[in-house]
């Protein structure tokens, strides 16, 4: 009986996916611990967004919050942002405030 082996690139992709999963799980653990210790959500957000950005190897992370508008529909507000070192922000603070 012949054994079929996976191509090397497939094993490398699997190993990279496992490392990425581990980074994300580690970030979730750190974020949860930080949220439990922080005096408020707003105080914990900058660190949480940094952990997310690093875990997924992003250039930036933007957290948007949606609220229902009085006249119907939804408004979007920026709750927080993180930019990797050397990455310029694409939005100015408050730029998303109350956008439909």
C-alpha positions, 0 to 999 in steps of 0.5 A: 500500500502506498502512502500519499504525502502532502506537498511541502507547500501544503505543510508550510501553509498549514504550519503558518495557519497554525501560527496565525491561529495561535497569535489570534488566540494569544491576543484574545487572551491578552485582550480579555485579561486587559478588559477585566483589569481596565477601569473602562472599555475606553481605557482598554481599547487602545491596547486591545486594538494593538493586540488585534492588529499585531495578531492579524498582521494588519497595517491598521485597525479601526473599530466602528460603532453603529447606533440607531438614528432617531429618524431611522437607519444607523449612524456610525462612530469611530470608537478607536484606531490603531496604526502599525509603526510607520503607517500613517492614519487614513482618517482623522479623529472624529471624521466618522462621527455620526455618519449614516 
